[in-house]
Amino acid sequence: MLEKLKRIDWLIVIILLCFMVISTLLVHSAIANQPKFSDYDQRNLIVYAAGFVVFFATIFLDYRLLMKVSPVFYGIGLVLLVAVYFLGTDINGAQGWFELPGGFSFQPAELMKLAIIMLLAYLLSKKNGEQLGLIRDAAPYSLVAFIPFALVMAQPDLGNAIIYMIILVGMLWIGNLKLKYVLGGIIVFVAFMASFLFLYQTYHDDIYKYLEQKGNSHWMTRIDTFLNPDEVSSDAIYHVYHSKIAIGTGGLTGEGYLQGDWVEKGFVPYMYSDSIFAVIGEEFGFIGSSILLLLYFLLIYRMIIISLQASHISGAYMIVGIVSMFVFQVFENVGMLIGLMPLTGITLPFISYGGTSLLINMLSIGLVMSVKVHQEKKSMFLDD
C-alpha cells in the first residue's frame, strides 16, 4: 500500500484540488442571484467529495482486472442507454437522465464514454501493436462507438454522441491504423462535410419543416447560430451572443469575483453548467481563463507522460482515449462560447456543475493513476 502511494502522481492530485476550488467558486457566483439553484455550490462539494473517494478507490484497483470485464461494463452501458430512452427524464430537450433521490440525476451517456474507452483499449491490446486492417479490425471496432452513438442521438444528445466519435478516431489512430486508411478517412470526412453543408444550405427550409414536425428543430437552430448567425432570430443567438459579451467584458484581469454584471444578472443561460467558462471570462478575465487552460494543459501533459511510461499496452490505449475525450470537451466547450464551434450541451470537465460528468471524470483520472501505480515492469516506450 505504501509503495503504491509513493507512485501516485501528486501533481495531478493538486490539479484536481485546484479544479474543486475553482469549480465551487464559479458555481457559487453563477447561482448567487438565482434562488432556484441556491444549493448547487454545496452539492458540487458533495459530488467532489464522492469523486475523490472514487478516484482513490480506483487507484488501488488494478486497471488490467477492470479491462477484462470491459465487455460486461459496455453491455451494462448499452442497457442503460436503451432504458433511459423509455424510462428517463427529459431535461433541456433530451431524454437522457434517470432521476435519483435527493434531487440528483444520473446520465448514462456520460458513463458510456468510459465504457467505450475501456472496451476499445481491451480490443486494441489484443493486436499487440500490429497494424489494423480496415475490414478485419477497424470496421468491427468502430461498431463499439457507433451503436451507442445511434442510441444517444435518439435522445437526442449531439454533444456526447460527437465525443464517442472523437474517442474512436483517437484510439484507432494510436492503435496503428494504416496510413492509407487514415488518409482515406480524412478524404471521406471532408467530402461528407462539404456535401452536408451544400445540402443543408440548399434544402434548409424543407429540412427545418421536417424536423419541426418531429419536434427536433432545435438542432437546426443551434447549427444556424453557427453557420447563419445573421439569419436567425435574436432568441436563437441569445446564448452565444451574451456569452461572447460576458467573456469580452472581462478584459485582461476581469471584473472581479461576484462583480460581473452579465453573470450576476443571469444574462447567460446555464452559467453553472455548460456556460461556466463565461463566468471565469467575465470575473477573472484573460489571465484567469489562461490559468484554467494551463491547468488543463498540465493535466493532459502528465497523463501523456504516464501513457508513455505504461508497462502494458492496454493502459496506454486507455489513457489515449481519456485524453482524447478531455481535449475535445475543453476545446468544444470554450469554442462554442466564443463562437468558434457550434453550440452543444458539452460540459467543461471538472468545472461545470454536473454530478454524473464529474464522477466519470474522477473515475477516468483514477484509471489513469492506476496505470502508473500498477506499473511493475519497464516502460514500453521510455527507459526508467
PyMOL commands that set and color helices and strands:
alter all, ss='L'
color gray80, all
select helices_A, chain A and resi 2-7+10-30+35-37+40-59+63-68+70-87+101-103+108-125+134-153+158-174+179-202+204-214+218-227+229-231+238-249+261-264+276-309+313-337+355-373
alter helices_A, ss='H'
color red, helices_A
select strands_A, chain A and resi 89-91+94-99+105-106
alter strands_A, ss='S'
color yellow, strands_A
deselect
rebuild
show_as cartoon
